[in-house]
Amino acid sequence: MSKLGTSITQFITEQQRTYAGSTAEMTSLLSDIVSACKQISHLVNRTGIMGLGGYAESENIQGEVQKKLDIITNDVMVDHLNWTGHFAAMASEEIEEIIQIPDDQPKGQYLIAFDPLDGSSNIDINLSVGTIFSILRCPEGITEPTVKDFMQKGTEQVCAGFCVYGPSTMMILTTGSGVNGFTLDSHVGEFILTHPNMTIPEDTAEFAINMSNYRFWEQPMQRYIDECIEGVDGSREKNFNMRWVASMVAEVYRVLTRGGIFIYPIDNKASTQGGKLRLMYEANPMSFIVEQAGGLSSTGRERIMEIQPEGVHQRVPVILGSKNEVERVISYHKS
Ligand code: P6P
C-alpha cells in the first residue's frame, strides 16, 4: 500500500478548503505545532536515556517545582513557534508573563496558550503526559499584546488540541468542525488520521476523580460520587468503574474514546485558588474539544467556555465528559 492513510497535513489542508473559518495560515500554524509535538514526543520517549527525568531547581507561577522536562518542552514550543509569523504573543503554564515575539521576527494574527507538558509528575513513573494548546485571534490592531488581549472566553477559540505521549503518540484536534484523532507513525514521522469524527457517548458508568480529596469537596460533589459508589444498591441502579491517571490528557482521551466523566472539583484546599486546573490552557481547550465531540464541560455552576477570564493562570473547577452525566452533576449543584 503506497499511501499510509491521510496525513494530518493533508487532512488540515482539505479541511481548510471546506470550512470558511479555516485559512491557509491556520494550516501552516498547525503544522508548526505538530512539529513541536513530534520533538516533545521524541524527548519524552528518551527521558531515561537522555537523563531528562527529575526536578529542576526552579518553581513555576503556580508555585509548583518544575520538572526538567517542563522547562525543556516549554522551550521547544517557544522555539518552534516564535519565528513562524503566525502569533502575536504566547502564554505558557511554565512562564508567569506573556511571551512576546522577538523584535526581529514577524508577528501574526493569532495568540496561543499552552501547557507544554501536562501531567509531568507522571514522567518519572512512565505514565502518559501531554501537550495542550488553545488558539485565539489577536484583537484587531494590537501589535504588542498584553494579558488583557488573552482575556477571551473559551467560545472565542478558533482551534484547540492536545498531544498525548502514551503507548502511542496521538494528536487530537478541533477547529470547530468536530474532533479528529491522529496517530504518530514514528517510522515515517507523520501523524496519520486514525480516529475520524470522535464522539463521546451520552451516558457512562465510569468516573475519574482524585478520591483522596473527598473530605474537601462541596456537598453536591460528595452526593454524586456517593451515588456512583452505591452502584446497583443505590439510586443510580448501576455499578460504576473508576479511573484516575493524574494526567488530564490521558483522561480526556479515554473519555473521547469510550465516554466517561472527568472531574477536578473545587475543594476547600484550593477554594482560594478557584480550583486546580487552569482555564486558559487546560480547561478551555479541553472543553472546546469535548463539546465538539458531543459532550459537556462545566464548573458545576456555569459552562466553562462562557467564563470571562481574569488572569492567564486562572484556575477553575472542571466537570467534563458524557452529556447526561455532566447534566446530572450540574443539577445537583443547582438543587
Ligand atoms: P492530582 C497534572 O498535574 C494536572 O494538572 C492534570 O493533568 C491532572 O488531571 C491533575 O493535575 C492531577 O491532579 O491532584 O491528582 O495530582
py3Dmol code that shows the C-alpha trace and the ligand (Angstrom):
import py3Dmol

protein = """\
ATOM      1  CA  MET A   1       0.000   0.000   0.000  1.00  0.00           C
ATOM      2  CA  SER A   2       1.764   3.143  -1.198  1.00  0.00           C
ATOM      3  CA  LYS A   3      -0.426   5.582   0.759  1.00  0.00           C
ATOM      4  CA  LEU A   4      -0.107   5.367   4.555  1.00  0.00           C
ATOM      5  CA  GLY A   5      -3.549   6.885   5.047  1.00  0.00           C
ATOM      6  CA  THR A   6      -4.499  10.554   5.435  1.00  0.00           C
ATOM      7  CA  SER A   7      -1.704  12.570   6.994  1.00  0.00           C
ATOM      8  CA  ILE A   8      -2.561  15.411   9.372  1.00  0.00           C
ATOM      9  CA  THR A   9      -1.165  17.900   6.842  1.00  0.00           C
ATOM     10  CA  GLN A  10      -3.439  16.569   4.085  1.00  0.00           C
ATOM     11  CA  PHE A  11      -6.434  16.499   6.453  1.00  0.00           C
ATOM     12  CA  ILE A  12      -5.918  20.079   7.686  1.00  0.00           C
ATOM     13  CA  THR A  13      -5.362  21.329   4.124  1.00  0.00           C
ATOM     14  CA  GLU A  14      -8.528  19.643   2.842  1.00  0.00           C
ATOM     15  CA  GLN A  15     -10.488  20.877   5.888  1.00  0.00           C
ATOM     16  CA  GLN A  16      -9.206  24.410   5.234  1.00  0.00           C
ATOM     17  CA  ARG A  17     -10.778  24.284   1.753  1.00  0.00           C
ATOM     18  CA  THR A  18     -14.090  23.059   3.169  1.00  0.00           C
ATOM     19  CA  TYR A  19     -14.603  25.458   6.072  1.00  0.00           C
ATOM     20  CA  ALA A  20     -14.599  29.213   5.600  1.00  0.00           C
ATOM     21  CA  GLY A  21     -13.263  29.604   9.156  1.00  0.00           C
ATOM     22  CA  SER A  22     -10.035  27.807   8.294  1.00  0.00           C
ATOM     23  CA  THR A  23      -7.273  29.639   6.481  1.00  0.00           C
ATOM     24  CA  ALA A  24      -4.002  28.694   4.820  1.00  0.00           C
ATOM     25  CA  GLU A  25      -2.342  30.380   7.800  1.00  0.00           C
ATOM     26  CA  MET A  26      -4.208  28.034  10.167  1.00  0.00           C
ATOM     27  CA  THR A  27      -2.897  25.087   8.161  1.00  0.00           C
ATOM     28  CA  SER A  28       0.659  26.353   8.422  1.00  0.00           C
ATOM     29  CA  LEU A  29       0.276  27.245  12.114  1.00  0.00           C
ATOM     30  CA  LEU A  30      -0.967  23.762  12.953  1.00  0.00           C
ATOM     31  CA  SER A  31       1.910  22.201  11.033  1.00  0.00           C
ATOM     32  CA  ASP A  32       4.330  24.165  13.229  1.00  0.00           C
ATOM     33  CA  ILE A  33       2.599  22.916  16.402  1.00  0.00           C
ATOM     34  CA  VAL A  34       2.715  19.371  15.022  1.00  0.00           C
ATOM     35  CA  SER A  35       6.491  19.707  14.511  1.00  0.00           C
ATOM     36  CA  ALA A  36       6.940  20.866  18.106  1.00  0.00           C
ATOM     37  CA  CYS A  37       4.894  17.935  19.426  1.00  0.00           C
ATOM     38  CA  LYS A  38       6.928  15.459  17.371  1.00  0.00           C
ATOM     39  CA  GLN A  39      10.102  16.754  19.053  1.00  0.00           C
ATOM     40  CA  ILE A  40       8.468  16.619  22.502  1.00  0.00           C
ATOM     41  CA  SER A  41       7.359  13.042  21.795  1.00  0.00           C
ATOM     42  CA  HIS A  42      10.961  12.148  20.979  1.00  0.00           C
ATOM     43  CA  LEU A  43      12.221  13.764  24.216  1.00  0.00           C
ATOM     44  CA  VAL A  44       9.548  12.114  26.375  1.00  0.00           C
ATOM     45  CA  ASN A  45      10.292   8.709  24.863  1.00  0.00           C
ATOM     46  CA  ARG A  46      14.020   9.135  25.572  1.00  0.00           C
ATOM     47  CA  THR A  47      13.727  10.739  29.040  1.00  0.00           C
ATOM     48  CA  GLY A  48      15.546   7.917  30.810  1.00  0.00           C
ATOM     49  CA  ILE A  49      18.204   7.502  28.148  1.00  0.00           C
ATOM     50  CA  MET A  50      18.933  11.248  27.993  1.00  0.00           C
ATOM     51  CA  GLY A  51      18.740  11.761  31.764  1.00  0.00           C
ATOM     52  CA  LEU A  52      15.868  14.253  31.428  1.00  0.00           C
ATOM     53  CA  GLY A  53      13.855  12.943  34.383  1.00  0.00           C
ATOM     54  CA  GLY A  54      13.646  14.525  37.795  1.00  0.00           C
ATOM     55  CA  TYR A  55      13.215  18.065  39.036  1.00  0.00           C
ATOM     56  CA  ALA A  56      14.800  21.336  38.068  1.00  0.00           C
ATOM     57  CA  GLU A  57      15.777  23.791  40.828  1.00  0.00           C
ATOM     58  CA  SER A  58      13.015  26.233  39.800  1.00  0.00           C
ATOM     59  CA  GLU A  59       9.300  26.756  40.531  1.00  0.00           C
ATOM     60  CA  ASN A  60       6.608  27.964  38.115  1.00  0.00           C
ATOM     61  CA  ILE A  61       3.989  30.663  38.681  1.00  0.00           C
ATOM     62  CA  GLN A  62       1.823  28.015  40.264  1.00  0.00           C
ATOM     63  CA  GLY A  63       4.467  27.532  42.966  1.00  0.00           C
ATOM     64  CA  GLU A  64       4.994  24.007  41.630  1.00  0.00           C
ATOM     65  CA  VAL A  65       8.550  22.675  41.497  1.00  0.00           C
ATOM     66  CA  GLN A  66       9.296  22.273  37.807  1.00  0.00           C
ATOM     67  CA  LYS A  67      10.455  19.050  36.207  1.00  0.00           C
ATOM     68  CA  LYS A  68      13.426  19.374  33.887  1.00  0.00           C
ATOM     69  CA  LEU A  69      11.142  18.391  31.006  1.00  0.00           C
ATOM     70  CA  ASP A  70       8.630  21.125  31.917  1.00  0.00           C
ATOM     71  CA  ILE A  71      11.276  23.705  31.069  1.00  0.00           C
ATOM     72  CA  ILE A  72      12.744  21.840  28.094  1.00  0.00           C
ATOM     73  CA  THR A  73       9.346  21.272  26.467  1.00  0.00           C
ATOM     74  CA  ASN A  74       8.348  24.866  27.097  1.00  0.00           C
ATOM     75  CA  ASP A  75      11.483  25.944  25.217  1.00  0.00           C
ATOM     76  CA  VAL A  76      10.654  23.500  22.389  1.00  0.00           C
ATOM     77  CA  MET A  77       7.210  25.087  21.958  1.00  0.00           C
ATOM     78  CA  VAL A  78       8.590  28.631  22.061  1.00  0.00           C
ATOM     79  CA  ASP A  79      11.497  27.853  19.696  1.00  0.00           C
ATOM     80  CA  HIS A  80       9.150  26.166  17.171  1.00  0.00           C
ATOM     81  CA  LEU A  81       6.574  28.926  17.178  1.00  0.00           C
ATOM     82  CA  ASN A  82       8.147  32.317  17.849  1.00  0.00           C
ATOM     83  CA  TRP A  83       9.705  32.724  14.355  1.00  0.00           C
ATOM     84  CA  THR A  84       6.713  31.477  12.271  1.00  0.00           C
ATOM     85  CA  GLY A  85       4.940  34.805  11.879  1.00  0.00           C
ATOM     86  CA  HIS A  86       1.635  33.242  12.962  1.00  0.00           C
ATOM     87  CA  PHE A  87       1.497  34.536  16.528  1.00  0.00           C
ATOM     88  CA  ALA A  88       1.354  37.987  18.101  1.00  0.00           C
ATOM     89  CA  ALA A  89       2.248  36.513  21.523  1.00  0.00           C
ATOM     90  CA  MET A  90       2.190  33.294  23.538  1.00  0.00           C
ATOM     91  CA  ALA A  91       1.251  32.202  27.059  1.00  0.00           C
ATOM     92  CA  SER A  92       2.647  29.137  28.822  1.00  0.00           C
ATOM     93  CA  GLU A  93       1.836  27.365  32.089  1.00  0.00           C
ATOM     94  CA  GLU A  94       5.572  27.453  32.820  1.00  0.00           C
ATOM     95  CA  ILE A  95       6.085  31.200  32.330  1.00  0.00           C
ATOM     96  CA  GLU A  96       4.422  33.851  34.505  1.00  0.00           C
ATOM     97  CA  GLU A  97       4.446  36.652  31.939  1.00  0.00           C
ATOM     98  CA  ILE A  98       3.137  36.729  28.378  1.00  0.00           C
ATOM     99  CA  ILE A  99       5.856  35.547  25.968  1.00  0.00           C
ATOM    100  CA  GLN A 100       6.481  38.280  23.404  1.00  0.00           C
ATOM    101  CA  ILE A 101       7.600  37.516  19.844  1.00  0.00           C
ATOM    102  CA  PRO A 102      11.238  38.634  19.303  1.00  0.00           C
ATOM    103  CA  ASP A 103      11.537  42.069  17.688  1.00  0.00           C
ATOM    104  CA  ASP A 104      13.415  40.604  14.712  1.00  0.00           C
ATOM    105  CA  GLN A 105      10.572  38.163  13.948  1.00  0.00           C
ATOM    106  CA  PRO A 106       7.221  38.881  12.162  1.00  0.00           C
ATOM    107  CA  LYS A 107       4.048  38.861  14.265  1.00  0.00           C
ATOM    108  CA  GLY A 108       0.826  37.188  13.218  1.00  0.00           C
ATOM    109  CA  GLN A 109      -2.902  37.347  13.887  1.00  0.00           C
ATOM    110  CA  TYR A 110      -3.156  34.576  16.495  1.00  0.00           C
ATOM    111  CA  LEU A 111      -2.477  34.096  20.192  1.00  0.00           C
ATOM    112  CA  ILE A 112      -1.593  30.700  21.646  1.00  0.00           C
ATOM    113  CA  ALA A 113      -1.848  29.483  25.236  1.00  0.00           C
ATOM    114  CA  PHE A 114      -0.277  26.127  26.030  1.00  0.00           C
ATOM    115  CA  ASP A 115       0.676  23.671  28.728  1.00  0.00           C
ATOM    116  CA  PRO A 116       3.844  22.186  27.225  1.00  0.00           C
ATOM    117  CA  LEU A 117       3.852  19.071  29.386  1.00  0.00           C
ATOM    118  CA  ASP A 118       0.619  18.386  31.243  1.00  0.00           C
ATOM    119  CA  GLY A 119       0.842  15.658  33.867  1.00  0.00           C
ATOM    120  CA  SER A 120       4.620  15.976  34.094  1.00  0.00           C
ATOM    121  CA  SER A 121       4.575  14.432  37.577  1.00  0.00           C
ATOM    122  CA  ASN A 122       3.967  11.194  35.661  1.00  0.00           C
ATOM    123  CA  ILE A 123       7.226  11.418  33.709  1.00  0.00           C
ATOM    124  CA  ASP A 124       9.361   9.622  36.306  1.00  0.00           C
ATOM    125  CA  ILE A 125       6.796   6.813  36.674  1.00  0.00           C
ATOM    126  CA  ASN A 126       6.465   6.301  32.911  1.00  0.00           C
ATOM    127  CA  LEU A 127       2.770   7.206  32.599  1.00  0.00           C
ATOM    128  CA  SER A 128       1.166   9.249  29.826  1.00  0.00           C
ATOM    129  CA  VAL A 129       1.791  13.002  29.649  1.00  0.00           C
ATOM    130  CA  GLY A 130       0.815  15.545  27.030  1.00  0.00           C
ATOM    131  CA  THR A 131       0.837  18.983  25.435  1.00  0.00           C
ATOM    132  CA  ILE A 132      -2.361  21.072  25.423  1.00  0.00           C
ATOM    133  CA  PHE A 133      -2.894  24.208  23.312  1.00  0.00           C
ATOM    134  CA  SER A 134      -5.567  26.802  22.657  1.00  0.00           C
ATOM    135  CA  ILE A 135      -5.579  29.248  19.718  1.00  0.00           C
ATOM    136  CA  LEU A 136      -7.281  32.654  19.885  1.00  0.00           C
ATOM    137  CA  ARG A 137      -7.381  35.573  17.450  1.00  0.00           C
ATOM    138  CA  CYS A 138      -5.287  38.574  18.428  1.00  0.00           C
ATOM    139  CA  PRO A 139      -7.611  41.609  18.704  1.00  0.00           C
ATOM    140  CA  GLU A 140      -7.507  43.851  15.621  1.00  0.00           C
ATOM    141  CA  GLY A 141      -4.743  46.459  15.597  1.00  0.00           C
ATOM    142  CA  ILE A 142      -2.895  45.015  18.604  1.00  0.00           C
ATOM    143  CA  THR A 143       0.834  44.655  17.877  1.00  0.00           C
ATOM    144  CA  GLU A 144       2.100  44.403  21.467  1.00  0.00           C
ATOM    145  CA  PRO A 145      -0.385  42.025  23.132  1.00  0.00           C
ATOM    146  CA  THR A 146      -0.763  42.162  26.901  1.00  0.00           C
ATOM    147  CA  VAL A 147      -2.562  39.870  29.342  1.00  0.00           C
ATOM    148  CA  LYS A 148      -5.865  41.624  28.642  1.00  0.00           C
ATOM    149  CA  ASP A 149      -5.713  40.601  24.949  1.00  0.00           C
ATOM    150  CA  PHE A 150      -5.696  36.963  26.101  1.00  0.00           C
ATOM    151  CA  MET A 151      -8.736  37.502  28.329  1.00  0.00           C
ATOM    152  CA  GLN A 152     -11.165  35.951  25.812  1.00  0.00           C
ATOM    153  CA  LYS A 153     -13.862  33.416  26.656  1.00  0.00           C
ATOM    154  CA  GLY A 154     -13.358  29.805  25.568  1.00  0.00           C
ATOM    155  CA  THR A 155     -16.079  30.342  22.962  1.00  0.00           C
ATOM    156  CA  GLU A 156     -13.605  32.613  21.115  1.00  0.00           C
ATOM    157  CA  GLN A 157     -11.120  29.783  20.460  1.00  0.00           C
ATOM    158  CA  VAL A 158     -10.510  29.117  16.748  1.00  0.00           C
ATOM    159  CA  CYS A 159      -8.629  25.870  17.377  1.00  0.00           C
ATOM    160  CA  ALA A 160      -7.752  23.612  20.300  1.00  0.00           C
ATOM    161  CA  GLY A 161      -5.801  20.396  20.561  1.00  0.00           C
ATOM    162  CA  PHE A 162      -3.689  18.126  22.642  1.00  0.00           C
ATOM    163  CA  CYS A 163      -0.952  15.610  22.025  1.00  0.00           C
ATOM    164  CA  VAL A 164      -0.861  12.602  24.363  1.00  0.00           C
ATOM    165  CA  TYR A 165       2.526  10.875  24.690  1.00  0.00           C
ATOM    166  CA  GLY A 166       1.441   7.372  25.670  1.00  0.00           C
ATOM    167  CA  PRO A 167       1.855   3.887  24.211  1.00  0.00           C
ATOM    168  CA  SER A 168       1.050   5.783  21.006  1.00  0.00           C
ATOM    169  CA  THR A 169       1.663   9.463  20.426  1.00  0.00           C
ATOM    170  CA  MET A 170      -1.682  10.912  19.365  1.00  0.00           C
ATOM    171  CA  MET A 171      -2.772  14.379  18.289  1.00  0.00           C
ATOM    172  CA  ILE A 172      -6.419  15.321  18.925  1.00  0.00           C
ATOM    173  CA  LEU A 173      -7.646  18.425  17.099  1.00  0.00           C
ATOM    174  CA  THR A 174     -10.692  20.606  16.638  1.00  0.00           C
ATOM    175  CA  THR A 175     -11.132  23.782  14.589  1.00  0.00           C
ATOM    176  CA  GLY A 176     -14.835  23.929  15.388  1.00  0.00           C
ATOM    177  CA  SER A 177     -15.958  21.277  12.881  1.00  0.00           C
ATOM    178  CA  GLY A 178     -15.785  18.130  15.002  1.00  0.00           C
ATOM    179  CA  VAL A 179     -12.864  16.289  16.614  1.00  0.00           C
ATOM    180  CA  ASN A 180     -10.304  14.143  14.812  1.00  0.00           C
ATOM    181  CA  GLY A 181      -7.513  11.944  16.176  1.00  0.00           C
ATOM    182  CA  PHE A 182      -4.156  11.259  14.528  1.00  0.00           C
ATOM    183  CA  THR A 183      -1.565   8.639  15.485  1.00  0.00           C
ATOM    184  CA  LEU A 184       2.148   9.310  15.011  1.00  0.00           C
ATOM    185  CA  ASP A 185       3.747   6.749  12.701  1.00  0.00           C
ATOM    186  CA  SER A 186       7.272   7.102  14.043  1.00  0.00           C
ATOM    187  CA  HIS A 187       8.701   5.155  11.097  1.00  0.00           C
ATOM    188  CA  VAL A 188       7.873   7.977   8.708  1.00  0.00           C
ATOM    189  CA  GLY A 189       7.398  10.803  11.222  1.00  0.00           C
ATOM    190  CA  GLU A 190       3.811  11.540  10.154  1.00  0.00           C
ATOM    191  CA  PHE A 191       0.591  11.837  12.149  1.00  0.00           C
ATOM    192  CA  ILE A 192      -1.990   9.661  10.370  1.00  0.00           C
ATOM    193  CA  LEU A 193      -5.777  10.063  10.695  1.00  0.00           C
ATOM    194  CA  THR A 194      -6.851   7.039  12.750  1.00  0.00           C
ATOM    195  CA  HIS A 195      -9.857   8.368  14.725  1.00  0.00           C
ATOM    196  CA  PRO A 196     -12.081  10.496  12.459  1.00  0.00           C
ATOM    197  CA  ASN A 197     -15.084  12.369  13.906  1.00  0.00           C
ATOM    198  CA  MET A 198     -14.619  11.340  17.556  1.00  0.00           C
ATOM    199  CA  THR A 199     -17.864  11.456  19.557  1.00  0.00           C
ATOM    200  CA  ILE A 200     -18.467  10.957  23.282  1.00  0.00           C
ATOM    201  CA  PRO A 201     -21.290   8.539  24.282  1.00  0.00           C
ATOM    202  CA  GLU A 202     -24.006  10.499  26.101  1.00  0.00           C
ATOM    203  CA  ASP A 203     -24.106   8.041  29.023  1.00  0.00           C
ATOM    204  CA  THR A 204     -21.355   6.388  31.027  1.00  0.00           C
ATOM    205  CA  ALA A 205     -20.635   4.198  34.045  1.00  0.00           C
ATOM    206  CA  GLU A 206     -17.059   5.410  34.541  1.00  0.00           C
ATOM    207  CA  PHE A 207     -15.918   8.394  36.613  1.00  0.00           C
ATOM    208  CA  ALA A 208     -12.458   9.891  37.047  1.00  0.00           C
ATOM    209  CA  ILE A 209     -11.688  11.896  40.184  1.00  0.00           C
ATOM    210  CA  ASN A 210      -8.947  12.067  42.840  1.00  0.00           C
ATOM    211  CA  MET A 211     -10.847  10.392  45.698  1.00  0.00           C
ATOM    212  CA  SER A 212      -8.248  11.405  48.305  1.00  0.00           C
ATOM    213  CA  ASN A 213      -9.798  14.897  48.253  1.00  0.00           C
ATOM    214  CA  TYR A 214     -13.310  13.645  49.140  1.00  0.00           C
ATOM    215  CA  ARG A 215     -13.470  15.364  52.526  1.00  0.00           C
ATOM    216  CA  PHE A 216     -12.668  18.740  50.921  1.00  0.00           C
ATOM    217  CA  TRP A 217     -15.462  18.643  48.292  1.00  0.00           C
ATOM    218  CA  GLU A 218     -18.738  20.548  48.347  1.00  0.00           C
ATOM    219  CA  GLN A 219     -21.817  18.524  49.275  1.00  0.00           C
ATOM    220  CA  PRO A 220     -23.229  18.161  45.700  1.00  0.00           C
ATOM    221  CA  MET A 221     -19.965  16.548  44.576  1.00  0.00           C
ATOM    222  CA  GLN A 222     -19.891  14.207  47.575  1.00  0.00           C
ATOM    223  CA  ARG A 223     -23.510  13.254  46.831  1.00  0.00           C
ATOM    224  CA  TYR A 224     -22.745  12.476  43.174  1.00  0.00           C
ATOM    225  CA  ILE A 225     -19.727  10.274  43.997  1.00  0.00           C
ATOM    226  CA  ASP A 226     -21.559   8.564  46.889  1.00  0.00           C
ATOM    227  CA  GLU A 227     -24.317   7.541  44.462  1.00  0.00           C
ATOM    228  CA  CYS A 228     -21.769   6.201  41.946  1.00  0.00           C
ATOM    229  CA  ILE A 229     -20.148   4.104  44.682  1.00  0.00           C
ATOM    230  CA  GLU A 230     -23.534   2.813  45.937  1.00  0.00           C
ATOM    231  CA  GLY A 231     -23.926   1.245  42.476  1.00  0.00           C
ATOM    232  CA  VAL A 232     -26.880  -1.070  41.864  1.00  0.00           C
ATOM    233  CA  ASP A 233     -27.849  -0.855  45.550  1.00  0.00           C
ATOM    234  CA  GLY A 234     -28.357   2.905  45.314  1.00  0.00           C
ATOM    235  CA  SER A 235     -30.395   5.427  43.334  1.00  0.00           C
ATOM    236  CA  ARG A 236     -28.305   5.007  40.184  1.00  0.00           C
ATOM    237  CA  GLU A 237     -29.234   1.314  39.970  1.00  0.00           C
ATOM    238  CA  LYS A 238     -25.986   0.522  38.132  1.00  0.00           C
ATOM    239  CA  ASN A 239     -22.379  -0.089  39.096  1.00  0.00           C
ATOM    240  CA  PHE A 240     -19.637   2.397  38.200  1.00  0.00           C
ATOM    241  CA  ASN A 241     -15.958   1.965  37.398  1.00  0.00           C
ATOM    242  CA  MET A 242     -13.300   4.485  38.465  1.00  0.00           C
ATOM    243  CA  ARG A 243     -10.104   5.665  36.793  1.00  0.00           C
ATOM    244  CA  TRP A 244      -7.533   8.286  37.891  1.00  0.00           C
ATOM    245  CA  VAL A 245      -4.331   8.673  35.834  1.00  0.00           C
ATOM    246  CA  ALA A 246      -3.416  12.137  37.207  1.00  0.00           C
ATOM    247  CA  SER A 247      -2.839  13.259  33.629  1.00  0.00           C
ATOM    248  CA  MET A 248      -5.686  15.267  32.116  1.00  0.00           C
ATOM    249  CA  VAL A 249      -4.699  14.441  28.525  1.00  0.00           C
ATOM    250  CA  ALA A 250      -4.951  10.703  29.228  1.00  0.00           C
ATOM    251  CA  GLU A 251      -8.304  11.098  30.992  1.00  0.00           C
ATOM    252  CA  VAL A 252      -9.815  13.264  28.248  1.00  0.00           C
ATOM    253  CA  TYR A 253      -8.561  10.913  25.538  1.00  0.00           C
ATOM    254  CA  ARG A 254     -10.236   7.985  27.355  1.00  0.00           C
ATOM    255  CA  VAL A 255     -13.488   9.974  27.610  1.00  0.00           C
ATOM    256  CA  LEU A 256     -13.320  10.722  23.865  1.00  0.00           C
ATOM    257  CA  THR A 257     -12.849   7.033  23.028  1.00  0.00           C
ATOM    258  CA  ARG A 258     -15.324   5.337  25.405  1.00  0.00           C
ATOM    259  CA  GLY A 259     -17.206   8.037  27.318  1.00  0.00           C
ATOM    260  CA  GLY A 260     -16.868   8.889  30.994  1.00  0.00           C
ATOM    261  CA  ILE A 261     -16.877  11.867  33.308  1.00  0.00           C
ATOM    262  CA  PHE A 262     -13.646  13.581  34.399  1.00  0.00           C
ATOM    263  CA  ILE A 263     -13.879  15.786  37.489  1.00  0.00           C
ATOM    264  CA  TYR A 264     -11.466  18.082  39.279  1.00  0.00           C
ATOM    265  CA  PRO A 265     -13.914  19.896  41.564  1.00  0.00           C
ATOM    266  CA  ILE A 266     -13.472  22.933  43.711  1.00  0.00           C
ATOM    267  CA  ASP A 267     -12.353  21.847  47.140  1.00  0.00           C
ATOM    268  CA  ASN A 268     -11.722  23.788  50.299  1.00  0.00           C
ATOM    269  CA  LYS A 269      -7.990  23.101  49.960  1.00  0.00           C
ATOM    270  CA  ALA A 270      -7.893  25.051  46.710  1.00  0.00           C
ATOM    271  CA  SER A 271     -11.027  27.223  47.029  1.00  0.00           C
ATOM    272  CA  THR A 272      -8.952  30.401  47.360  1.00  0.00           C
ATOM    273  CA  GLN A 273      -7.247  29.491  44.082  1.00  0.00           C
ATOM    274  CA  GLY A 274     -10.577  28.652  42.398  1.00  0.00           C
ATOM    275  CA  GLY A 275      -9.657  25.055  41.663  1.00  0.00           C
ATOM    276  CA  LYS A 276      -6.685  23.037  40.436  1.00  0.00           C
ATOM    277  CA  LEU A 277      -6.862  23.111  36.626  1.00  0.00           C
ATOM    278  CA  ARG A 278      -6.011  26.219  34.605  1.00  0.00           C
ATOM    279  CA  LEU A 279      -8.694  27.846  32.484  1.00  0.00           C
ATOM    280  CA  MET A 280      -6.722  29.227  29.528  1.00  0.00           C
ATOM    281  CA  TYR A 281      -4.553  26.239  28.624  1.00  0.00           C
ATOM    282  CA  GLU A 282      -6.250  23.225  30.213  1.00  0.00           C
ATOM    283  CA  ALA A 283      -9.975  23.728  30.852  1.00  0.00           C
ATOM    284  CA  ASN A 284     -10.850  25.847  27.800  1.00  0.00           C
ATOM    285  CA  PRO A 285      -9.077  23.813  25.092  1.00  0.00           C
ATOM    286  CA  MET A 286     -10.327  20.537  26.581  1.00  0.00           C
ATOM    287  CA  SER A 287     -13.856  21.987  26.860  1.00  0.00           C
ATOM    288  CA  PHE A 288     -13.809  23.032  23.183  1.00  0.00           C
ATOM    289  CA  ILE A 289     -12.766  19.512  22.190  1.00  0.00           C
ATOM    290  CA  VAL A 290     -15.270  17.782  24.496  1.00  0.00           C
ATOM    291  CA  GLU A 291     -18.197  19.963  23.334  1.00  0.00           C
ATOM    292  CA  GLN A 292     -17.232  19.448  19.682  1.00  0.00           C
ATOM    293  CA  ALA A 293     -17.379  15.695  20.392  1.00  0.00           C
ATOM    294  CA  GLY A 294     -20.921  15.982  21.791  1.00  0.00           C
ATOM    295  CA  GLY A 295     -20.018  16.180  25.481  1.00  0.00           C
ATOM    296  CA  LEU A 296     -20.408  18.943  28.084  1.00  0.00           C
ATOM    297  CA  SER A 297     -17.928  20.872  30.203  1.00  0.00           C
ATOM    298  CA  SER A 298     -18.979  22.829  33.272  1.00  0.00           C
ATOM    299  CA  THR A 299     -17.770  24.127  36.620  1.00  0.00           C
ATOM    300  CA  GLY A 300     -20.997  22.657  38.029  1.00  0.00           C
ATOM    301  CA  ARG A 301     -22.471  26.174  38.039  1.00  0.00           C
ATOM    302  CA  GLU A 302     -21.586  27.518  34.576  1.00  0.00           C
ATOM    303  CA  ARG A 303     -20.395  26.417  31.147  1.00  0.00           C
ATOM    304  CA  ILE A 304     -16.577  26.624  31.252  1.00  0.00           C
ATOM    305  CA  MET A 305     -16.332  28.192  27.794  1.00  0.00           C
ATOM    306  CA  GLU A 306     -18.574  31.069  28.928  1.00  0.00           C
ATOM    307  CA  ILE A 307     -16.268  32.098  31.805  1.00  0.00           C
ATOM    308  CA  GLN A 308     -14.827  35.585  31.341  1.00  0.00           C
ATOM    309  CA  PRO A 309     -11.099  35.067  32.108  1.00  0.00           C
ATOM    310  CA  GLU A 310      -9.437  37.427  34.595  1.00  0.00           C
ATOM    311  CA  GLY A 311      -5.901  36.059  34.504  1.00  0.00           C
ATOM    312  CA  VAL A 312      -3.707  33.897  32.277  1.00  0.00           C
ATOM    313  CA  HIS A 313      -3.097  31.354  35.055  1.00  0.00           C
ATOM    314  CA  GLN A 314      -6.622  31.455  36.488  1.00  0.00           C
ATOM    315  CA  ARG A 315      -7.863  28.134  37.884  1.00  0.00           C
ATOM    316  CA  VAL A 316     -11.393  26.673  37.637  1.00  0.00           C
ATOM    317  CA  PRO A 317     -13.244  23.536  38.733  1.00  0.00           C
ATOM    318  CA  VAL A 318     -13.750  21.118  35.815  1.00  0.00           C
ATOM    319  CA  ILE A 319     -16.563  18.604  35.238  1.00  0.00           C
ATOM    320  CA  LEU A 320     -16.474  17.291  31.660  1.00  0.00           C
ATOM    321  CA  GLY A 321     -17.476  14.311  29.554  1.00  0.00           C
ATOM    322  CA  SER A 322     -20.623  12.341  28.742  1.00  0.00           C
ATOM    323  CA  LYS A 323     -23.502  14.784  28.336  1.00  0.00           C
ATOM    324  CA  ASN A 324     -26.137  13.116  30.529  1.00  0.00           C
ATOM    325  CA  GLU A 325     -23.686  12.515  33.396  1.00  0.00           C
ATOM    326  CA  VAL A 326     -22.399  16.112  33.412  1.00  0.00           C
ATOM    327  CA  GLU A 327     -26.019  17.371  33.330  1.00  0.00           C
ATOM    328  CA  ARG A 328     -26.751  15.276  36.432  1.00  0.00           C
ATOM    329  CA  VAL A 329     -23.821  16.818  38.341  1.00  0.00           C
ATOM    330  CA  ILE A 330     -24.948  20.313  37.269  1.00  0.00           C
ATOM    331  CA  SER A 331     -28.478  19.544  38.550  1.00  0.00           C
ATOM    332  CA  TYR A 332     -27.054  18.549  41.953  1.00  0.00           C
ATOM    333  CA  HIS A 333     -25.213  21.870  42.157  1.00  0.00           C
ATOM    334  CA  LYS A 334     -28.466  23.710  41.358  1.00  0.00           C
ATOM    335  CA  SER A 335     -30.656  21.886  43.881  1.00  0.00           C
TER     336      SER A 335
END
"""
ligand_1 = """\
16
P6P
P -3.651 15.448 41.297
C -1.463 17.355 36.229
O -0.636 17.988 37.187
C -2.835 18.005 36.328
O -2.746 19.368 36.047
C -3.812 17.306 35.391
O -3.214 16.850 34.225
C -4.331 16.156 36.240
O -5.639 15.752 35.878
C -4.306 16.734 37.654
O -3.352 17.817 37.643
C -3.873 15.714 38.679
O -4.005 16.308 39.953
O -4.085 16.381 42.422
O -4.472 14.174 41.241
O -2.169 15.191 41.231
"""
view = py3Dmol.view(width=600, height=400)
view.addModel(protein, "pdb")
view.setStyle({"model": 0}, {"cartoon": {"style": "trace"}})
view.addModel(ligand_1, "xyz")
view.setStyle({"model": 1}, {"stick": {}})
view.zoomTo()
view.show()
